[in-house]
Amino acid sequence: MIRIILYIVQVALLVAVAVWLAEHPGEVRIDFLGYRIETSAALVAAAVALLVVAAALIYRFWRSLIQAPGDFAVWRRERRRRKGYRALTQGMVAVAAGDADEARRQARQADVLLGDPPLTMLLAAQAAQLEGDEDAARKYFTAMLDNPETAFLGVRGLLTQANRSGDRAKALELAQRAHAIKPDTPWVLGALFDLQTQAGRWEDALATLKQAARGRQVGEAEARRRRAVLLLAQARAAEAEGRDDTALDRAKDAIDLTPDLVPAVALVARRYLKLGKIRRATRTVERAWAATPHPELAAAYGAIWRDEPALDRFKAFERLAQLKPEHPESHIALAEAALEAQLWGAARNHLEQARKAEPSARVLRLLARLEESEHNDLDAARRWLEHAAVAVAAPQWVCTSCGAVSAEWTPLCGHCHAFDGLRWQAPVRIGGGEIAPAVEPVGAISAPPRSMSGAQPGS
């Protein structure tokens, strides 16, 4: 619109000048070297205008001749750049398609055309990885570290290689370097957290978790759960080193965050018992039992009363069971205490109650023990054991990532090293072998970080 207005203004000015000259005719006379030229003023004005236009055209032609070599060079560079980027694009497509030869060919062509190694090193590294040449890929990734624009991609490539080779120390070093370059990237925080936990660097993992939670990369409930597990891991490490006060404090903090974290409750009860604080140990277990009955809690409760007569221990377990009277674990705990006290009727009653609610192999084995202890009936005991061999597996610590079964809870799965992957649940039994959990695996942080929102009570 503005250009149209300017054009109209220019035309109007020309018309105005022409009209003015027509209304004010005049003559121009030039005497030069004995020559006299006489003409009208309008003709002189037209001649001057034509000379100006001719001079402008001649100047533009001269400039174009002077600039032609440079313009041609720019055109060639632009053409090479377009062809280079086309080669880069085709190379990336080849990588996605798994065509290593085509990817390498396009990488070489892009390198020749663009003359900018940082742009082509990533493609060359990926092509080398497709061919299985990890050494060549490592060289490309390492070279990328020298350029600030590609250093982050180089670190990520080397980190992936370190993870594949199982070099966790190198992977942790690279994750720390990636964190220094881009500290708020979700996958960096996820990888750093996983590697820190696998290295047992619980304090560093807490700091990483705090940063991820502050950036809303981890949900509030998940962050609480992870923090509780990290604190429990610190408590267990402190207990192993003989730092009992630290162990107790960390475990109590873990319970404050996640009251149903059974291993933390058991540790606190154990520490209170060692300090002679029987009432605190008892209240700790009873409070957790009211929410989540668990065999580890029953064992911790039994340790409190281990020096008492068997009948007194049974009475203590009766008080505990009243907190959750219909739960199978309450019946099982009472049955075990009754067996020790030789209260055969009570033991049978509670085992039958437990079998109705949860006919697991664990309950059937206790029935076999009862038959042998009460009647010395080995045939009946054998029949119960035969039933137990094909019964539903009792709940155990099962990794929700790989399905491995663990005899005890640990912060990391002993098989796949997943953090907080163990859950108290019944494994799936196929052909007599316990191979997989009965729930969906918990997804991986990372890239963040792996979600823990599916944590089960009593885990």
VMD Tcl script that draws the C-alpha trace (Angstrom):
set ca {
  {0.00 0.00 0.00}
  {2.81 2.41 0.87}
  {4.58 1.63 -2.42}
  {1.41 2.44 -4.37}
  {1.04 5.76 -2.57}
  {4.71 6.63 -3.27}
  {4.25 5.76 -6.95}
  {1.18 8.01 -7.19}
  {3.07 10.85 -5.50}
  {5.97 10.50 -7.97}
  {3.65 10.55 -10.98}
  {1.85 13.56 -9.55}
  {5.16 15.42 -9.13}
  {6.20 14.67 -12.72}
  {2.84 15.86 -14.03}
  {3.08 18.99 -11.89}
  {6.56 19.78 -13.24}
  {5.43 19.19 -16.82}
  {2.41 21.44 -16.37}
  {4.52 24.13 -14.74}
  {7.02 24.09 -17.60}
  {4.18 24.24 -20.11}
  {2.66 27.23 -18.36}
  {6.02 29.00 -18.02}
  {7.78 28.63 -21.33}
  {11.25 30.02 -21.50}
  {14.38 30.00 -23.61}
  {17.89 28.85 -22.90}
  {20.88 30.20 -24.80}
  {24.40 28.84 -24.53}
  {27.49 30.59 -26.00}
  {30.56 28.33 -25.98}
  {33.71 28.51 -28.13}
  {31.99 30.64 -30.73}
  {28.96 28.44 -30.88}
  {25.50 29.50 -29.81}
  {22.78 27.10 -28.85}
  {19.26 28.35 -28.33}
  {16.41 26.09 -27.20}
  {13.41 25.99 -24.90}
  {13.69 25.46 -21.17}
  {11.43 22.39 -21.33}
  {13.73 20.67 -23.82}
  {16.77 21.37 -21.65}
  {14.98 19.92 -18.63}
  {14.10 16.79 -20.61}
  {17.70 16.43 -21.83}
  {19.04 16.74 -18.29}
  {16.59 14.09 -17.10}
  {17.65 11.74 -19.89}
  {21.33 12.29 -19.05}
  {20.68 11.45 -15.39}
  {18.85 8.25 -16.33}
  {21.60 7.26 -18.77}
  {24.29 7.92 -16.16}
  {22.42 5.78 -13.62}
  {22.10 2.91 -16.09}
  {25.77 3.11 -17.03}
  {26.74 3.13 -13.33}
  {24.61 0.09 -12.57}
  {26.07 -1.78 -15.55}
  {29.59 -0.92 -14.40}
  {28.83 -2.07 -10.83}
  {27.39 -5.35 -12.09}
  {30.56 -5.99 -14.09}
  {32.71 -5.28 -11.04}
  {30.58 -7.49 -8.72}
  {30.03 -10.36 -11.14}
  {32.92 -12.56 -9.86}
  {31.81 -12.14 -6.27}
  {28.15 -12.78 -7.08}
  {29.12 -15.91 -8.97}
  {31.14 -17.16 -5.99}
  {28.21 -16.50 -3.65}
  {25.89 -18.38 -6.01}
  {28.26 -21.36 -6.06}
  {28.59 -21.38 -2.28}
  {24.83 -21.25 -1.84}
  {24.40 -24.08 -4.34}
  {26.99 -26.21 -2.50}
  {25.32 -25.39 0.82}
  {21.93 -26.52 -0.46}
  {23.41 -29.74 -1.82}
  {25.28 -30.27 1.46}
  {22.16 -29.90 3.57}
  {20.32 -32.19 1.19}
  {23.06 -34.78 1.75}
  {22.74 -34.29 5.52}
  {18.99 -34.83 5.34}
  {19.34 -37.93 3.18}
  {22.01 -39.23 5.55}
  {19.70 -38.83 8.54}
  {16.98 -40.68 6.62}
  {19.49 -43.47 5.90}
  {20.36 -43.67 9.60}
  {16.69 -43.95 10.49}
  {16.31 -46.68 7.86}
  {19.37 -48.56 9.12}
  {21.26 -48.17 5.81}
  {24.84 -47.80 7.04}
  {26.48 -47.61 3.58}
  {24.15 -44.86 2.35}
  {24.53 -42.96 5.62}
  {28.32 -43.03 5.39}
  {28.24 -41.98 1.71}
  {25.96 -39.05 2.44}
  {28.11 -38.08 5.44}
  {31.22 -37.90 3.24}
  {29.36 -35.89 0.60}
  {27.99 -33.47 3.19}
  {31.46 -33.05 4.67}
  {32.92 -32.20 1.24}
  {30.12 -29.83 0.27}
  {29.67 -28.00 3.57}
  {33.27 -27.92 4.74}
  {31.94 -27.64 8.30}
  {32.91 -30.76 10.32}
  {30.63 -30.05 13.33}
  {27.61 -30.35 11.06}
  {28.61 -33.74 9.68}
  {30.39 -35.40 12.61}
  {27.16 -36.53 14.26}
  {25.97 -38.12 11.01}
  {29.35 -39.78 10.51}
  {29.31 -41.10 14.09}
  {25.83 -42.53 13.67}
  {26.81 -44.14 10.38}
  {29.82 -45.73 12.11}
  {27.57 -47.05 14.86}
  {25.25 -48.59 12.27}
  {28.23 -50.43 10.82}
  {29.23 -51.61 14.28}
  {32.43 -49.55 14.27}
  {32.26 -48.20 17.82}
  {35.89 -47.05 17.76}
  {35.25 -44.77 14.78}
  {32.05 -43.50 16.37}
  {33.95 -42.76 19.58}
  {36.51 -40.71 17.62}
  {33.77 -38.62 16.03}
  {31.99 -38.08 19.35}
  {35.27 -37.13 21.02}
  {36.08 -34.65 18.23}
  {32.67 -33.05 18.77}
  {33.68 -32.16 22.33}
  {36.09 -29.51 21.00}
  {33.26 -27.41 19.55}
  {30.93 -25.73 22.07}
  {28.03 -26.08 19.63}
  {28.38 -29.87 19.37}
  {29.92 -30.72 22.75}
  {26.57 -31.72 24.25}
  {25.82 -34.11 21.39}
  {29.31 -35.56 21.70}
  {28.87 -36.16 25.42}
  {25.52 -37.85 24.82}
  {27.01 -40.15 22.21}
  {29.90 -41.14 24.48}
  {27.50 -41.62 27.39}
  {25.39 -44.00 25.31}
  {28.50 -45.97 24.40}
  {29.62 -46.16 28.03}
  {26.20 -47.44 29.10}
  {26.23 -50.08 26.38}
  {29.68 -51.29 27.40}
  {28.73 -51.37 31.09}
  {31.37 -48.80 32.09}
  {29.30 -47.09 34.79}
  {32.19 -45.03 36.16}
  {32.81 -43.48 32.73}
  {29.07 -43.06 32.18}
  {28.73 -41.19 35.47}
  {31.62 -38.90 34.56}
  {30.00 -38.13 31.19}
  {26.58 -37.58 32.77}
  {28.15 -35.04 35.13}
  {29.73 -33.29 32.14}
  {26.39 -33.22 30.31}
  {24.79 -31.79 33.46}
  {27.41 -29.04 33.53}
  {26.54 -28.09 29.92}
  {22.73 -28.32 30.13}
  {21.75 -28.77 33.79}
  {17.97 -28.68 33.32}
  {17.64 -31.20 30.49}
  {15.25 -33.98 31.59}
  {17.18 -36.91 30.14}
  {20.41 -35.62 31.70}
  {18.86 -35.47 35.16}
  {17.33 -38.91 34.69}
  {20.59 -40.49 33.54}
  {22.59 -38.74 36.26}
  {20.15 -39.88 38.96}
  {20.23 -43.51 37.79}
  {24.03 -43.59 37.60}
  {24.42 -41.93 41.00}
  {22.14 -44.48 42.63}
  {23.93 -47.36 40.92}
  {27.20 -46.00 42.31}
  {25.71 -45.72 45.80}
  {26.14 -41.93 45.82}
  {22.94 -41.34 47.71}
  {23.65 -37.73 48.76}
  {24.40 -36.70 45.18}
  {21.25 -38.49 44.02}
  {19.22 -36.52 46.58}
  {20.57 -33.26 45.12}
  {19.73 -34.38 41.58}
  {16.24 -35.42 42.68}
  {15.71 -32.04 44.32}
  {16.63 -30.25 41.10}
  {14.33 -32.47 39.03}
  {11.45 -31.90 41.45}
  {12.06 -28.14 41.44}
  {11.84 -28.17 37.65}
  {8.60 -30.20 37.80}
  {10.25 -33.06 35.94}
  {9.21 -35.42 38.74}
  {5.77 -35.46 40.33}
  {5.39 -34.54 43.99}
  {4.34 -38.03 45.10}
  {7.10 -39.67 43.08}
  {9.69 -37.26 44.49}
  {8.59 -38.06 48.06}
  {8.85 -41.79 47.40}
  {12.29 -41.49 45.80}
  {13.57 -39.27 48.58}
  {12.32 -41.76 51.18}
  {14.09 -44.64 49.44}
  {17.31 -42.63 49.18}
  {17.14 -41.79 52.88}
  {16.57 -45.47 53.68}
  {19.57 -46.38 51.53}
  {21.65 -43.90 53.54}
  {20.29 -45.39 56.77}
  {21.25 -48.91 55.73}
  {24.74 -47.77 54.75}
  {25.16 -45.95 58.06}
  {23.96 -49.02 59.97}
  {26.49 -51.20 58.16}
  {29.24 -48.73 59.10}
  {28.19 -48.66 62.76}
  {26.82 -45.10 62.66}
  {23.67 -46.04 64.53}
  {22.42 -42.52 65.29}
  {22.63 -41.52 61.64}
  {20.93 -44.75 60.60}
  {18.03 -44.11 62.97}
  {17.60 -40.48 61.92}
  {17.62 -41.25 58.20}
  {15.19 -44.14 58.57}
  {12.79 -42.00 60.63}
  {12.93 -39.31 57.94}
  {12.10 -41.96 55.35}
  {9.06 -43.08 57.36}
  {7.87 -39.48 57.68}
  {7.86 -39.24 53.89}
  {6.48 -42.71 53.15}
  {4.93 -44.38 56.22}
  {4.32 -47.68 54.40}
  {8.00 -48.20 53.52}
  {8.29 -51.46 55.45}
  {12.11 -51.86 55.38}
  {12.46 -48.41 56.96}
  {10.01 -49.33 59.73}
  {11.90 -52.55 60.40}
  {15.20 -50.66 60.61}
  {13.80 -48.08 63.05}
  {12.37 -50.83 65.25}
  {15.69 -52.64 65.16}
  {17.60 -49.54 66.19}
  {15.14 -48.71 69.01}
  {15.43 -52.28 70.26}
  {19.20 -52.04 70.32}
  {18.93 -48.81 72.32}
  {16.62 -50.55 74.78}
  {13.63 -48.38 73.81}
  {11.15 -51.24 73.79}
  {8.00 -49.11 73.83}
  {9.13 -47.00 70.89}
  {10.06 -50.11 68.93}
  {6.68 -51.64 69.71}
  {4.72 -48.51 68.75}
  {6.69 -48.16 65.53}
  {5.82 -51.68 64.38}
  {2.21 -51.51 65.55}
  {1.59 -48.22 63.76}
  {2.92 -49.66 60.50}
  {1.05 -52.96 60.96}
  {-2.24 -51.12 61.30}
  {-1.65 -49.72 57.81}
  {0.31 -52.49 56.08}
  {0.78 -55.93 57.68}
  {3.98 -57.52 56.40}
  {6.20 -60.51 57.30}
  {9.17 -58.20 57.96}
  {7.11 -56.30 60.50}
  {6.11 -59.58 62.13}
  {9.78 -60.56 62.32}
  {10.67 -57.18 63.86}
  {7.84 -57.58 66.37}
  {8.99 -61.07 67.22}
  {12.51 -59.78 67.86}
  {11.10 -57.40 70.49}
  {9.59 -60.36 72.40}
  {12.21 -62.98 71.62}
  {13.38 -63.31 75.25}
  {9.83 -63.83 76.53}
  {8.14 -67.24 76.97}
  {6.39 -68.59 73.87}
  {2.94 -68.09 75.39}
  {3.69 -64.44 76.16}
  {4.91 -63.96 72.61}
  {1.63 -65.40 71.32}
  {-0.32 -62.97 73.48}
  {1.79 -60.09 72.16}
  {1.00 -61.14 68.59}
  {-2.68 -61.28 69.49}
  {-2.48 -57.59 70.40}
  {-0.68 -56.89 67.12}
  {-3.19 -58.87 65.06}
  {-6.10 -56.94 66.55}
  {-4.88 -53.90 64.63}
  {-5.74 -55.67 61.35}
  {-7.67 -58.78 62.41}
  {-8.91 -59.99 59.00}
  {-5.65 -59.59 57.12}
  {-3.95 -62.88 56.06}
  {-0.63 -61.71 57.52}
  {-2.28 -61.31 60.92}
  {-3.50 -64.92 60.80}
  {-0.11 -66.17 59.59}
  {1.77 -64.27 62.32}
  {-0.59 -65.66 64.98}
  {-0.29 -69.17 63.53}
  {3.52 -69.07 63.67}
  {3.43 -67.78 67.26}
  {0.90 -70.50 68.17}
  {3.12 -73.18 66.65}
  {6.03 -72.02 68.80}
  {3.76 -72.05 71.86}
  {2.39 -75.48 70.83}
  {-1.14 -74.09 70.73}
  {-2.19 -76.48 67.99}
  {-5.85 -75.55 67.89}
  {-5.15 -71.84 67.59}
  {-2.49 -72.50 64.96}
  {-4.87 -74.62 62.85}
  {-7.68 -72.10 63.17}
  {-5.56 -69.18 62.00}
  {-3.96 -71.18 59.18}
  {-7.39 -72.17 57.90}
  {-8.44 -68.52 58.02}
  {-5.29 -67.55 56.14}
  {-5.80 -70.34 53.57}
  {-9.31 -69.07 52.80}
  {-8.01 -65.55 52.19}
  {-4.68 -66.42 50.56}
  {-4.02 -70.09 49.67}
  {-0.33 -69.54 49.06}
  {2.50 -72.04 49.26}
  {3.68 -70.37 52.45}
  {0.42 -71.15 54.28}
  {0.41 -74.74 53.02}
  {3.96 -75.29 54.24}
  {2.90 -74.07 57.69}
  {0.03 -76.58 57.63}
  {2.55 -79.31 56.84}
  {4.63 -78.16 59.78}
  {1.52 -78.25 61.99}
  {0.68 -81.85 61.01}
  {4.20 -82.96 61.72}
  {4.51 -81.07 65.02}
  {1.06 -81.90 66.44}
  {0.50 -85.47 65.24}
  {3.86 -86.48 63.77}
  {1.78 -87.30 60.69}
  {4.42 -87.32 57.97}
  {1.98 -88.50 55.29}
  {-0.35 -85.57 55.92}
  {2.62 -83.22 56.02}
  {3.85 -84.59 52.69}
  {0.44 -84.07 51.09}
  {0.41 -80.42 52.21}
  {3.91 -79.98 50.78}
  {2.76 -81.49 47.47}
  {-0.07 -78.96 47.37}
  {2.40 -76.20 48.21}
  {4.58 -77.17 45.24}
  {1.82 -76.22 42.79}
  {0.09 -73.50 44.81}
  {0.16 -69.77 44.20}
  {3.56 -68.38 45.07}
  {3.70 -66.37 48.26}
  {4.42 -62.64 47.92}
  {8.10 -61.82 47.64}
  {10.28 -58.87 46.70}
  {9.87 -58.78 42.92}
  {11.52 -56.28 40.57}
  {8.86 -54.56 38.49}
  {11.42 -53.79 35.78}
  {12.92 -57.22 35.09}
  {10.87 -59.64 37.18}
  {13.79 -60.86 39.28}
  {12.92 -62.18 42.76}
  {14.99 -61.01 45.72}
  {15.21 -62.57 49.17}
  {15.29 -59.13 50.78}
  {14.54 -55.53 49.92}
  {17.38 -53.44 48.49}
  {17.35 -49.93 46.98}
  {18.55 -51.38 43.66}
  {17.49 -54.53 41.88}
  {20.38 -56.97 42.06}
  {19.71 -58.08 38.49}
  {18.91 -54.98 36.41}
  {20.01 -52.30 38.93}
  {16.67 -50.47 38.68}
  {16.24 -48.00 41.52}
  {13.31 -48.73 43.86}
  {12.07 -51.46 41.58}
  {11.30 -54.06 44.26}
  {7.67 -54.49 45.26}
  {6.08 -56.98 47.67}
  {3.89 -59.09 45.40}
  {3.36 -62.63 44.17}
  {5.49 -63.58 41.17}
  {3.86 -65.24 38.19}
  {4.57 -68.96 38.21}
  {4.98 -70.70 34.86}
  {6.05 -74.31 34.76}
  {7.10 -74.12 38.39}
  {9.42 -71.19 37.80}
  {8.91 -67.71 39.19}
  {9.77 -65.47 36.29}
  {7.82 -62.24 36.20}
  {5.74 -59.87 38.31}
  {1.99 -59.87 38.09}
  {1.83 -56.10 37.56}
  {2.93 -53.82 34.79}
  {6.57 -52.72 35.00}
  {7.19 -49.23 36.30}
  {8.27 -46.97 33.44}
  {11.77 -45.48 33.11}
  {12.93 -40.94 34.74}
  {15.02 -39.75 32.41}
  {14.96 -38.91 30.21}
  {14.24 -37.96 32.15}
  {13.33 -40.00 35.10}
  {11.47 -43.41 35.78}
  {8.03 -43.00 37.33}
  {7.40 -44.30 40.81}
  {3.80 -43.26 41.02}
  {2.77 -46.90 40.93}
  {4.32 -47.72 44.32}
  {2.31 -50.32 46.21}
  {1.54 -50.20 49.93}
  {3.92 -52.25 51.98}
  {6.67 -51.86 49.43}
}
mol new
graphics top color blue
foreach p $ca { graphics top sphere $p radius 0.5 }
foreach p [lrange $ca 0 end-1] q [lrange $ca 1 end] { graphics top cylinder $p $q radius 0.2 }
display resetview
